[in-house]
Amino acid sequence: MDSSAEQPLPEQVPSEPVAERMARMRKLWQWLAIIIVSALFAGALELAALPAALLIGPMLAAIVAGTNGATVRVPRVLFAAAQAIVGCLVAASISADIFRVFYAEWPLFLGVVVATVTASSLLGWLISRWRILPGTTAVWGSSPGAATAMVLMAGAFGADQRLVAFMQYLRVIFVSMTAALVAKFWVDTSGVEMPTIIWFPPIEPLVLAATIGIALVGGLFGKLIKLPSPFFLGTFIFGTAIHLGLGVEMQLPPWLLAVSYAMVGWSIGLNFTRPILRHATRALPQIIASIVALIAFCCGLAFMISHLLGIDPLTAYLATSPGGMDSVAIIAAAAHNVDISFVMALQSARFLIVLLAGPSVARLVARSLKD
């Protein structure tokens, strides 16, 4: 009886020997492996000066773990807290100055933003219509700017968060690399140094307490009024109102942001499976084509703005670049003839409009796909 009972084992073990590798490890060792690999990936991306390294590194490490049978998951309370911190970060980045610049140029800003959102939505609709990616996933993945926000919100609207993240961060990398090429050929950025990151700055107790309070109240507010992605959107809305309305400052130390980004990256990456990864890889040529098409469209908008309105070409290009705000800000700061207030105002305006209009656009596309 013993021999017959053991016969199925040789058939089960070889079926997916690699995929089960991490499943046989204790959870503590799984987490230790994920943390170490996350640090290595994030460090390599930072050295390569690629954007969103602190989020993409952990996400890649979690994808490796998830496709090798990892059974650990980020606790919901930690994922919710990470979303709230990202909401605080977005709220704190909104400056009252952008509204002044937007008011002065609102027809131009609105036209450029609507054209960019329409083009990205059309690309997403085509990818969905051609069954390259399921449902509204491609629409969320194609949204220009607000990459982390789109990933956090996509899951609440039924899109595949993993594939949305794949599309968004791939576009961020492409756009930033394009901006880097612009910097190399058009702008001398040799004198501009990246600011040194002080991982553990002095803590201002009252400001940090206010930040934590905004995260807590904003998350509860989002849950109370049943917002999609309540911890992110609730904190963003409440934090923006408090920041702009009452002038309340927020302190977000780099170590806290790094932990929050890691939580988001791990939450997404650990849900990847081998079939999902294969599907994403098969769709890679079409996804890259859509990214290149969006970048080309935005370049066309920049050309039109430059010639019709007399804005210098580099300012127009940087203002319409679909994402990569960090890279755009560095190049704009290095160029003497660039109107940096115009560039950042248009980038911020698009960020806000995409954030607010994203759900409505996704619903509209979802209805059109059902017809």
PAPAMAR-551105 format. One record per residue (C-alpha): x, y, z; residue number from 1; residue in three letters. Coordinates in steps of 0.1 Angstrom, whole numbers, plus 5000, padded with zeros to 4 digits. Example, Ala and Ser with C-alpha at 12.3 -4.5 7.8 and 13.67 -1.06 7.14 Angstrom:
2
<r c1="5123" c2="4955" c3="5078" n="1" res="ALA"/>
<r c1="5137" c2="4989" c3="5071" n="2" res="SER"/>
This chain:
371
<r c1="5000" c2="5000" c3="5000" n="1" res="MET"/>
<r c1="5028" c2="5023" c3="5008" n="2" res="ASP"/>
<r c1="5044" c2="5020" c3="4973" n="3" res="SER"/>
<r c1="5011" c2="5025" c3="4956" n="4" res="SER"/>
<r c1="5004" c2="5056" c3="4977" n="5" res="ALA"/>
<r c1="5037" c2="5071" c3="4967" n="6" res="GLU"/>
<r c1="5034" c2="5065" c3="4930" n="7" res="GLN"/>
<r c1="5017" c2="5098" c3="4921" n="8" res="PRO"/>
<r c1="5045" c2="5119" c3="4936" n="9" res="LEU"/>
<r c1="5070" c2="5114" c3="4908" n="10" res="PRO"/>
<r c1="5044" c2="5125" c3="4883" n="11" res="GLU"/>
<r c1="5035" c2="5157" c3="4903" n="12" res="GLN"/>
<r c1="5070" c2="5169" c3="4912" n="13" res="VAL"/>
<r c1="5085" c2="5172" c3="4877" n="14" res="PRO"/>
<r c1="5054" c2="5190" c3="4863" n="15" res="SER"/>
<r c1="5065" c2="5225" c3="4874" n="16" res="GLU"/>
<r c1="5098" c2="5221" c3="4893" n="17" res="PRO"/>
<r c1="5109" c2="5257" c3="4889" n="18" res="VAL"/>
<r c1="5075" c2="5272" c3="4896" n="19" res="ALA"/>
<r c1="5073" c2="5253" c3="4929" n="20" res="GLU"/>
<r c1="5108" c2="5263" c3="4941" n="21" res="ARG"/>
<r c1="5097" c2="5292" c3="4963" n="22" res="MET"/>
<r c1="5065" c2="5275" c3="4975" n="23" res="ALA"/>
<r c1="5086" c2="5250" c3="4994" n="24" res="ARG"/>
<r c1="5104" c2="5278" c3="5013" n="25" res="MET"/>
<r c1="5092" c2="5292" c3="5046" n="26" res="ARG"/>
<r c1="5074" c2="5325" c3="5043" n="27" res="LYS"/>
<r c1="5102" c2="5343" c3="5063" n="28" res="LEU"/>
<r c1="5128" c2="5331" c3="5038" n="29" res="TRP"/>
<r c1="5105" c2="5340" c3="5009" n="30" res="GLN"/>
<r c1="5103" c2="5376" c3="5022" n="31" res="TRP"/>
<r c1="5141" c2="5377" c3="5028" n="32" res="LEU"/>
<r c1="5148" c2="5366" c3="4993" n="33" res="ALA"/>
<r c1="5123" c2="5392" c3="4978" n="34" res="ILE"/>
<r c1="5138" c2="5420" c3="4999" n="35" res="ILE"/>
<r c1="5173" c2="5412" c3="4989" n="36" res="ILE"/>
<r c1="5165" c2="5409" c3="4952" n="37" res="VAL"/>
<r c1="5144" c2="5441" c3="4954" n="38" res="SER"/>
<r c1="5173" c2="5460" c3="4968" n="39" res="ALA"/>
<r c1="5196" c2="5447" c3="4940" n="40" res="LEU"/>
<r c1="5172" c2="5456" c3="4912" n="41" res="PHE"/>
<r c1="5163" c2="5490" c3="4927" n="42" res="ALA"/>
<r c1="5200" c2="5498" c3="4931" n="43" res="GLY"/>
<r c1="5208" c2="5488" c3="4896" n="44" res="ALA"/>
<r c1="5180" c2="5509" c3="4882" n="45" res="LEU"/>
<r c1="5191" c2="5539" c3="4903" n="46" res="GLU"/>
<r c1="5227" c2="5535" c3="4890" n="47" res="LEU"/>
<r c1="5213" c2="5534" c3="4854" n="48" res="ALA"/>
<r c1="5193" c2="5566" c3="4862" n="49" res="ALA"/>
<r c1="5161" c2="5550" c3="4852" n="50" res="LEU"/>
<r c1="5128" c2="5564" c3="4866" n="51" res="PRO"/>
<r c1="5107" c2="5550" c3="4894" n="52" res="ALA"/>
<r c1="5135" c2="5526" c3="4904" n="53" res="ALA"/>
<r c1="5122" c2="5523" c3="4939" n="54" res="LEU"/>
<r c1="5089" c2="5509" c3="4926" n="55" res="LEU"/>
<r c1="5100" c2="5491" c3="4895" n="56" res="ILE"/>
<r c1="5128" c2="5472" c3="4913" n="57" res="GLY"/>
<r c1="5106" c2="5456" c3="4940" n="58" res="PRO"/>
<r c1="5079" c2="5449" c3="4913" n="59" res="MET"/>
<r c1="5105" c2="5430" c3="4892" n="60" res="LEU"/>
<r c1="5117" c2="5411" c3="4922" n="61" res="ALA"/>
<r c1="5081" c2="5402" c3="4931" n="62" res="ALA"/>
<r c1="5074" c2="5391" c3="4895" n="63" res="ILE"/>
<r c1="5104" c2="5367" c3="4897" n="64" res="VAL"/>
<r c1="5091" c2="5354" c3="4930" n="65" res="ALA"/>
<r c1="5055" c2="5352" c3="4919" n="66" res="GLY"/>
<r c1="5063" c2="5332" c3="4888" n="67" res="THR"/>
<r c1="5085" c2="5309" c3="4909" n="68" res="ASN"/>
<r c1="5057" c2="5299" c3="4932" n="69" res="GLY"/>
<r c1="5060" c2="5324" c3="4961" n="70" res="ALA"/>
<r c1="5030" c2="5321" c3="4984" n="71" res="THR"/>
<r c1="5036" c2="5353" c3="5005" n="72" res="VAL"/>
<r c1="5014" c2="5384" c3="4999" n="73" res="ARG"/>
<r c1="5015" c2="5420" c3="5012" n="74" res="VAL"/>
<r c1="4990" c2="5424" c3="5040" n="75" res="PRO"/>
<r c1="4960" c2="5445" c3="5030" n="76" res="ARG"/>
<r c1="4965" c2="5471" c3="5057" n="77" res="VAL"/>
<r c1="5001" c2="5477" c3="5046" n="78" res="LEU"/>
<r c1="4990" c2="5480" c3="5009" n="79" res="PHE"/>
<r c1="4963" c2="5504" c3="5020" n="80" res="ALA"/>
<r c1="4988" c2="5525" c3="5040" n="81" res="ALA"/>
<r c1="5012" c2="5526" c3="5010" n="82" res="ALA"/>
<r c1="4984" c2="5538" c3="4987" n="83" res="GLN"/>
<r c1="4975" c2="5566" c3="5013" n="84" res="ALA"/>
<r c1="5012" c2="5577" c3="5014" n="85" res="ILE"/>
<r c1="5013" c2="5579" c3="4976" n="86" res="VAL"/>
<r c1="4981" c2="5599" c3="4978" n="87" res="GLY"/>
<r c1="4999" c2="5623" c3="5002" n="88" res="CYS"/>
<r c1="5028" c2="5625" c3="4978" n="89" res="LEU"/>
<r c1="5006" c2="5635" c3="4948" n="90" res="VAL"/>
<r c1="4987" c2="5660" c3="4969" n="91" res="ALA"/>
<r c1="5018" c2="5676" c3="4982" n="92" res="ALA"/>
<r c1="5032" c2="5680" c3="4946" n="93" res="SER"/>
<r c1="5002" c2="5701" c3="4936" n="94" res="ILE"/>
<r c1="5012" c2="5738" c3="4936" n="95" res="SER"/>
<r c1="4988" c2="5767" c3="4936" n="96" res="ALA"/>
<r c1="5011" c2="5784" c3="4909" n="97" res="ASP"/>
<r c1="5000" c2="5759" c3="4883" n="98" res="ILE"/>
<r c1="4964" c2="5773" c3="4884" n="99" res="PHE"/>
<r c1="4977" c2="5808" c3="4877" n="100" res="ARG"/>
<r c1="4996" c2="5796" c3="4846" n="101" res="VAL"/>
<r c1="4968" c2="5774" c3="4836" n="102" res="PHE"/>
<r c1="4943" c2="5803" c3="4838" n="103" res="TYR"/>
<r c1="4965" c2="5824" c3="4815" n="104" res="ALA"/>
<r c1="4968" c2="5797" c3="4789" n="105" res="GLU"/>
<r c1="4937" c2="5775" c3="4796" n="106" res="TRP"/>
<r c1="4925" c2="5771" c3="4759" n="107" res="PRO"/>
<r c1="4959" c2="5758" c3="4748" n="108" res="LEU"/>
<r c1="4963" c2="5736" c3="4779" n="109" res="PHE"/>
<r c1="4929" c2="5722" c3="4776" n="110" res="LEU"/>
<r c1="4933" c2="5715" c3="4739" n="111" res="GLY"/>
<r c1="4966" c2="5697" c3="4743" n="112" res="VAL"/>
<r c1="4954" c2="5676" c3="4773" n="113" res="VAL"/>
<r c1="4922" c2="5666" c3="4755" n="114" res="VAL"/>
<r c1="4941" c2="5657" c3="4723" n="115" res="ALA"/>
<r c1="4966" c2="5636" c3="4743" n="116" res="THR"/>
<r c1="4940" c2="5618" c3="4764" n="117" res="VAL"/>
<r c1="4919" c2="5612" c3="4732" n="118" res="THR"/>
<r c1="4949" c2="5597" c3="4714" n="119" res="ALA"/>
<r c1="4960" c2="5575" c3="4743" n="120" res="SER"/>
<r c1="4924" c2="5563" c3="4748" n="121" res="SER"/>
<r c1="4921" c2="5555" c3="4711" n="122" res="LEU"/>
<r c1="4953" c2="5535" c3="4713" n="123" res="LEU"/>
<r c1="4940" c2="5517" c3="4744" n="124" res="GLY"/>
<r c1="4907" c2="5510" c3="4727" n="125" res="TRP"/>
<r c1="4923" c2="5495" c3="4696" n="126" res="LEU"/>
<r c1="4945" c2="5472" c3="4717" n="127" res="ILE"/>
<r c1="4914" c2="5461" c3="4736" n="128" res="SER"/>
<r c1="4893" c2="5458" c3="4704" n="129" res="ARG"/>
<r c1="4920" c2="5436" c3="4688" n="130" res="TRP"/>
<r c1="4919" c2="5413" c3="4719" n="131" res="ARG"/>
<r c1="4956" c2="5420" c3="4726" n="132" res="ILE"/>
<r c1="4948" c2="5428" c3="4762" n="133" res="LEU"/>
<r c1="4916" c2="5421" c3="4781" n="134" res="PRO"/>
<r c1="4888" c2="5445" c3="4789" n="135" res="GLY"/>
<r c1="4898" c2="5481" c3="4798" n="136" res="THR"/>
<r c1="4933" c2="5471" c3="4808" n="137" res="THR"/>
<r c1="4949" c2="5488" c3="4777" n="138" res="ALA"/>
<r c1="4930" c2="5520" c3="4784" n="139" res="VAL"/>
<r c1="4944" c2="5523" c3="4819" n="140" res="TRP"/>
<r c1="4978" c2="5512" c3="4807" n="141" res="GLY"/>
<r c1="4978" c2="5538" c3="4779" n="142" res="SER"/>
<r c1="4969" c2="5568" c3="4801" n="143" res="SER"/>
<r c1="4996" c2="5595" c3="4797" n="144" res="PRO"/>
<r c1="5012" c2="5604" c3="4830" n="145" res="GLY"/>
<r c1="5002" c2="5595" c3="4866" n="146" res="ALA"/>
<r c1="5016" c2="5560" c3="4862" n="147" res="ALA"/>
<r c1="5014" c2="5549" c3="4898" n="148" res="THR"/>
<r c1="4979" c2="5565" c3="4902" n="149" res="ALA"/>
<r c1="4966" c2="5547" c3="4872" n="150" res="MET"/>
<r c1="4979" c2="5514" c3="4884" n="151" res="VAL"/>
<r c1="4963" c2="5519" c3="4918" n="152" res="LEU"/>
<r c1="4930" c2="5529" c3="4903" n="153" res="MET"/>
<r c1="4928" c2="5503" c3="4876" n="154" res="ALA"/>
<r c1="4922" c2="5474" c3="4899" n="155" res="GLY"/>
<r c1="4892" c2="5491" c3="4914" n="156" res="ALA"/>
<r c1="4876" c2="5493" c3="4879" n="157" res="PHE"/>
<r c1="4881" c2="5457" c3="4870" n="158" res="GLY"/>
<r c1="4912" c2="5461" c3="4849" n="159" res="ALA"/>
<r c1="4942" c2="5437" c3="4852" n="160" res="ASP"/>
<r c1="4965" c2="5457" c3="4875" n="161" res="GLN"/>
<r c1="4995" c2="5436" c3="4866" n="162" res="ARG"/>
<r c1="4993" c2="5443" c3="4829" n="163" res="LEU"/>
<r c1="4984" c2="5480" c3="4835" n="164" res="VAL"/>
<r c1="5016" c2="5482" c3="4856" n="165" res="ALA"/>
<r c1="5035" c2="5465" c3="4828" n="166" res="PHE"/>
<r c1="5023" c2="5490" c3="4802" n="167" res="MET"/>
<r c1="5026" c2="5521" c3="4824" n="168" res="GLN"/>
<r c1="5061" c2="5516" c3="4836" n="169" res="TYR"/>
<r c1="5074" c2="5505" c3="4802" n="170" res="LEU"/>
<r c1="5060" c2="5538" c3="4788" n="171" res="ARG"/>
<r c1="5077" c2="5557" c3="4817" n="172" res="VAL"/>
<r c1="5110" c2="5541" c3="4808" n="173" res="ILE"/>
<r c1="5106" c2="5548" c3="4770" n="174" res="PHE"/>
<r c1="5095" c2="5585" c3="4776" n="175" res="VAL"/>
<r c1="5124" c2="5591" c3="4800" n="176" res="SER"/>
<r c1="5149" c2="5576" c3="4776" n="177" res="MET"/>
<r c1="5136" c2="5598" c3="4749" n="178" res="THR"/>
<r c1="5139" c2="5628" c3="4772" n="179" res="ALA"/>
<r c1="5174" c2="5618" c3="4780" n="180" res="ALA"/>
<r c1="5183" c2="5617" c3="4742" n="181" res="LEU"/>
<r c1="5168" c2="5652" c3="4739" n="182" res="VAL"/>
<r c1="5190" c2="5663" c3="4768" n="183" res="ALA"/>
<r c1="5220" c2="5648" c3="4751" n="184" res="LYS"/>
<r c1="5215" c2="5664" c3="4717" n="185" res="PHE"/>
<r c1="5197" c2="5697" c3="4725" n="186" res="TRP"/>
<r c1="5206" c2="5706" c3="4761" n="187" res="VAL"/>
<r c1="5239" c2="5706" c3="4780" n="188" res="ASP"/>
<r c1="5229" c2="5689" c3="4813" n="189" res="THR"/>
<r c1="5265" c2="5683" c3="4824" n="190" res="SER"/>
<r c1="5263" c2="5710" c3="4850" n="191" res="GLY"/>
<r c1="5231" c2="5698" c3="4865" n="192" res="VAL"/>
<r c1="5234" c2="5672" c3="4892" n="193" res="GLU"/>
<r c1="5207" c2="5650" c3="4906" n="194" res="MET"/>
<r c1="5199" c2="5661" c3="4941" n="195" res="PRO"/>
<r c1="5215" c2="5639" c3="4968" n="196" res="THR"/>
<r c1="5189" c2="5618" c3="4985" n="197" res="ILE"/>
<r c1="5190" c2="5621" c3="5023" n="198" res="ILE"/>
<r c1="5173" c2="5589" c3="5033" n="199" res="TRP"/>
<r c1="5169" c2="5599" c3="5070" n="200" res="PHE"/>
<r c1="5163" c2="5636" c3="5072" n="201" res="PRO"/>
<r c1="5155" c2="5653" c3="5105" n="202" res="PRO"/>
<r c1="5119" c2="5646" c3="5114" n="203" res="ILE"/>
<r c1="5096" c2="5675" c3="5121" n="204" res="GLU"/>
<r c1="5071" c2="5659" c3="5145" n="205" res="PRO"/>
<r c1="5041" c2="5681" c3="5139" n="206" res="LEU"/>
<r c1="5045" c2="5680" c3="5101" n="207" res="VAL"/>
<r c1="5049" c2="5643" c3="5100" n="208" res="LEU"/>
<r c1="5020" c2="5639" c3="5124" n="209" res="ALA"/>
<r c1="4999" c2="5661" c3="5101" n="210" res="ALA"/>
<r c1="5009" c2="5639" c3="5071" n="211" res="THR"/>
<r c1="4999" c2="5607" c3="5089" n="212" res="ILE"/>
<r c1="4967" c2="5623" c3="5100" n="213" res="GLY"/>
<r c1="4959" c2="5633" c3="5064" n="214" res="ILE"/>
<r c1="4966" c2="5597" c3="5053" n="215" res="ALA"/>
<r c1="4943" c2="5583" c3="5079" n="216" res="LEU"/>
<r c1="4915" c2="5607" c3="5075" n="217" res="VAL"/>
<r c1="4918" c2="5607" c3="5037" n="218" res="GLY"/>
<r c1="4917" c2="5569" c3="5036" n="219" res="GLY"/>
<r c1="4886" c2="5568" c3="5059" n="220" res="LEU"/>
<r c1="4870" c2="5595" c3="5038" n="221" res="PHE"/>
<r c1="4875" c2="5575" c3="5006" n="222" res="GLY"/>
<r c1="4860" c2="5544" c3="5022" n="223" res="LYS"/>
<r c1="4831" c2="5564" c3="5036" n="224" res="LEU"/>
<r c1="4820" c2="5578" c3="5003" n="225" res="ILE"/>
<r c1="4829" c2="5546" c3="4985" n="226" res="LYS"/>
<r c1="4855" c2="5559" c3="4961" n="227" res="LEU"/>
<r c1="4873" c2="5535" c3="4938" n="228" res="PRO"/>
<r c1="4908" c2="5530" c3="4951" n="229" res="SER"/>
<r c1="4896" c2="5547" c3="4983" n="230" res="PRO"/>
<r c1="4929" c2="5549" c3="5002" n="231" res="PHE"/>
<r c1="4947" c2="5566" c3="4973" n="232" res="PHE"/>
<r c1="4919" c2="5588" c3="4959" n="233" res="LEU"/>
<r c1="4905" c2="5597" c3="4993" n="234" res="GLY"/>
<r c1="4939" c2="5608" c3="5006" n="235" res="THR"/>
<r c1="4947" c2="5627" c3="4973" n="236" res="PHE"/>
<r c1="4914" c2="5647" c3="4974" n="237" res="ILE"/>
<r c1="4915" c2="5654" c3="5011" n="238" res="PHE"/>
<r c1="4953" c2="5661" c3="5011" n="239" res="GLY"/>
<r c1="4950" c2="5685" c3="4982" n="240" res="THR"/>
<r c1="4922" c2="5704" c3="4999" n="241" res="ALA"/>
<r c1="4942" c2="5707" c3="5031" n="242" res="ILE"/>
<r c1="4975" c2="5715" c3="5014" n="243" res="HIS"/>
<r c1="4961" c2="5742" c3="4991" n="244" res="LEU"/>
<r c1="4932" c2="5754" c3="5012" n="245" res="GLY"/>
<r c1="4949" c2="5756" c3="5046" n="246" res="LEU"/>
<r c1="4986" c2="5757" c3="5035" n="247" res="GLY"/>
<r c1="4994" c2="5726" c3="5056" n="248" res="VAL"/>
<r c1="5028" c2="5711" c3="5047" n="249" res="GLU"/>
<r c1="5035" c2="5674" c3="5045" n="250" res="MET"/>
<r c1="5067" c2="5655" c3="5053" n="251" res="GLN"/>
<r c1="5074" c2="5624" c3="5033" n="252" res="LEU"/>
<r c1="5109" c2="5611" c3="5041" n="253" res="PRO"/>
<r c1="5126" c2="5591" c3="5014" n="254" res="PRO"/>
<r c1="5127" c2="5560" c3="5035" n="255" res="TRP"/>
<r c1="5089" c2="5562" c3="5040" n="256" res="LEU"/>
<r c1="5083" c2="5566" c3="5002" n="257" res="LEU"/>
<r c1="5107" c2="5538" c3="4995" n="258" res="ALA"/>
<r c1="5088" c2="5514" c3="5018" n="259" res="VAL"/>
<r c1="5055" c2="5526" c3="5003" n="260" res="SER"/>
<r c1="5067" c2="5521" c3="4967" n="261" res="TYR"/>
<r c1="5080" c2="5486" c3="4977" n="262" res="ALA"/>
<r c1="5046" c2="5477" c3="4991" n="263" res="MET"/>
<r c1="5029" c2="5487" c3="4959" n="264" res="VAL"/>
<r c1="5055" c2="5470" c3="4937" n="265" res="GLY"/>
<r c1="5053" c2="5438" c3="4957" n="266" res="TRP"/>
<r c1="5015" c2="5438" c3="4957" n="267" res="SER"/>
<r c1="5014" c2="5439" c3="4920" n="268" res="ILE"/>
<r c1="5044" c2="5417" c3="4912" n="269" res="GLY"/>
<r c1="5034" c2="5388" c3="4935" n="270" res="LEU"/>
<r c1="5002" c2="5384" c3="4916" n="271" res="ASN"/>
<r c1="5020" c2="5377" c3="4883" n="272" res="PHE"/>
<r c1="5019" c2="5341" c3="4871" n="273" res="THR"/>
<r c1="5037" c2="5324" c3="4843" n="274" res="ARG"/>
<r c1="5007" c2="5325" c3="4820" n="275" res="PRO"/>
<r c1="5002" c2="5363" c3="4827" n="276" res="ILE"/>
<r c1="5039" c2="5369" c3="4821" n="277" res="LEU"/>
<r c1="5038" c2="5350" c3="4788" n="278" res="ARG"/>
<r c1="5007" c2="5369" c3="4777" n="279" res="HIS"/>
<r c1="5025" c2="5402" c3="4785" n="280" res="ALA"/>
<r c1="5055" c2="5391" c3="4766" n="281" res="THR"/>
<r c1="5034" c2="5381" c3="4735" n="282" res="ARG"/>
<r c1="5017" c2="5415" c3="4736" n="283" res="ALA"/>
<r c1="5051" c2="5434" c3="4739" n="284" res="LEU"/>
<r c1="5055" c2="5444" c3="4702" n="285" res="PRO"/>
<r c1="5020" c2="5459" c3="4701" n="286" res="GLN"/>
<r c1="5025" c2="5477" c3="4735" n="287" res="ILE"/>
<r c1="5058" c2="5492" c3="4723" n="288" res="ILE"/>
<r c1="5042" c2="5503" c3="4691" n="289" res="ALA"/>
<r c1="5014" c2="5521" c3="4710" n="290" res="SER"/>
<r c1="5040" c2="5538" c3="4732" n="291" res="ILE"/>
<r c1="5060" c2="5550" c3="4702" n="292" res="VAL"/>
<r c1="5028" c2="5561" c3="4685" n="293" res="ALA"/>
<r c1="5018" c2="5582" c3="4716" n="294" res="LEU"/>
<r c1="5053" c2="5598" c3="4718" n="295" res="ILE"/>
<r c1="5052" c2="5606" c3="4681" n="296" res="ALA"/>
<r c1="5017" c2="5621" c3="4685" n="297" res="PHE"/>
<r c1="5029" c2="5643" c3="4714" n="298" res="CYS"/>
<r c1="5059" c2="5654" c3="4693" n="299" res="CYS"/>
<r c1="5034" c2="5664" c3="4666" n="300" res="GLY"/>
<r c1="5015" c2="5685" c3="4691" n="301" res="LEU"/>
<r c1="5047" c2="5701" c3="4702" n="302" res="ALA"/>
<r c1="5056" c2="5710" c3="4665" n="303" res="PHE"/>
<r c1="5021" c2="5725" c3="4660" n="304" res="MET"/>
<r c1="5023" c2="5745" c3="4692" n="305" res="ILE"/>
<r c1="5057" c2="5758" c3="4684" n="306" res="SER"/>
<r c1="5048" c2="5769" c3="4649" n="307" res="HIS"/>
<r c1="5014" c2="5783" c3="4655" n="308" res="LEU"/>
<r c1="5020" c2="5801" c3="4688" n="309" res="LEU"/>
<r c1="5057" c2="5809" c3="4685" n="310" res="GLY"/>
<r c1="5067" c2="5789" c3="4716" n="311" res="ILE"/>
<r c1="5103" c2="5776" c3="4714" n="312" res="ASP"/>
<r c1="5105" c2="5740" c3="4702" n="313" res="PRO"/>
<r c1="5122" c2="5726" c3="4733" n="314" res="LEU"/>
<r c1="5096" c2="5741" c3="4757" n="315" res="THR"/>
<r c1="5068" c2="5727" c3="4735" n="316" res="ALA"/>
<r c1="5084" c2="5693" c3="4734" n="317" res="TYR"/>
<r c1="5090" c2="5691" c3="4771" n="318" res="LEU"/>
<r c1="5055" c2="5704" c3="4779" n="319" res="ALA"/>
<r c1="5037" c2="5678" c3="4758" n="320" res="THR"/>
<r c1="5060" c2="5648" c3="4766" n="321" res="SER"/>
<r c1="5036" c2="5620" c3="4778" n="322" res="PRO"/>
<r c1="5050" c2="5613" c3="4813" n="323" res="GLY"/>
<r c1="5084" c2="5612" c3="4829" n="324" res="GLY"/>
<r c1="5079" c2="5645" c3="4848" n="325" res="MET"/>
<r c1="5112" c2="5640" c3="4868" n="326" res="ASP"/>
<r c1="5133" c2="5638" c3="4836" n="327" res="SER"/>
<r c1="5114" c2="5667" c3="4820" n="328" res="VAL"/>
<r c1="5120" c2="5689" c3="4851" n="329" res="ALA"/>
<r c1="5157" c2="5682" c3="4850" n="330" res="ILE"/>
<r c1="5160" c2="5691" c3="4813" n="331" res="ILE"/>
<r c1="5139" c2="5722" c3="4817" n="332" res="ALA"/>
<r c1="5160" c2="5734" c3="4846" n="333" res="ALA"/>
<r c1="5192" c2="5729" c3="4826" n="334" res="ALA"/>
<r c1="5180" c2="5748" c3="4795" n="335" res="ALA"/>
<r c1="5182" c2="5786" c3="4797" n="336" res="HIS"/>
<r c1="5156" c2="5793" c3="4770" n="337" res="ASN"/>
<r c1="5129" c2="5769" c3="4783" n="338" res="VAL"/>
<r c1="5098" c2="5783" c3="4800" n="339" res="ASP"/>
<r c1="5099" c2="5759" c3="4830" n="340" res="ILE"/>
<r c1="5067" c2="5773" c3="4845" n="341" res="SER"/>
<r c1="5048" c2="5766" c3="4812" n="342" res="PHE"/>
<r c1="5063" c2="5731" c3="4810" n="343" res="VAL"/>
<r c1="5055" c2="5721" c3="4846" n="344" res="MET"/>
<r c1="5020" c2="5737" c3="4845" n="345" res="ALA"/>
<r c1="5010" c2="5718" c3="4814" n="346" res="LEU"/>
<r c1="5025" c2="5685" c3="4828" n="347" res="GLN"/>
<r c1="5006" c2="5691" c3="4861" n="348" res="SER"/>
<r c1="4974" c2="5700" c3="4844" n="349" res="ALA"/>
<r c1="4974" c2="5669" c3="4823" n="350" res="ARG"/>
<r c1="4983" c2="5648" c3="4854" n="351" res="PHE"/>
<r c1="4952" c2="5662" c3="4873" n="352" res="LEU"/>
<r c1="4928" c2="5658" c3="4843" n="353" res="ILE"/>
<r c1="4940" c2="5623" c3="4836" n="354" res="VAL"/>
<r c1="4936" c2="5614" c3="4873" n="355" res="LEU"/>
<r c1="4900" c2="5628" c3="4874" n="356" res="LEU"/>
<r c1="4889" c2="5618" c3="4839" n="357" res="ALA"/>
<r c1="4905" c2="5583" c3="4838" n="358" res="GLY"/>
<r c1="4875" c2="5564" c3="4854" n="359" res="PRO"/>
<r c1="4850" c2="5581" c3="4830" n="360" res="SER"/>
<r c1="4871" c2="5573" c3="4800" n="361" res="VAL"/>
<r c1="4875" c2="5537" c3="4811" n="362" res="ALA"/>
<r c1="4838" c2="5533" c3="4816" n="363" res="ARG"/>
<r c1="4831" c2="5548" c3="4781" n="364" res="LEU"/>
<r c1="4856" c2="5524" c3="4765" n="365" res="VAL"/>
<r c1="4842" c2="5495" c3="4784" n="366" res="ALA"/>
<r c1="4807" c2="5502" c3="4771" n="367" res="ARG"/>
<r c1="4819" c2="5506" c3="4735" n="368" res="SER"/>
<r c1="4837" c2="5472" c3="4737" n="369" res="LEU"/>
<r c1="4804" c2="5456" c3="4747" n="370" res="LYS"/>
<r c1="4785" c2="5470" c3="4718" n="371" res="ASP"/>
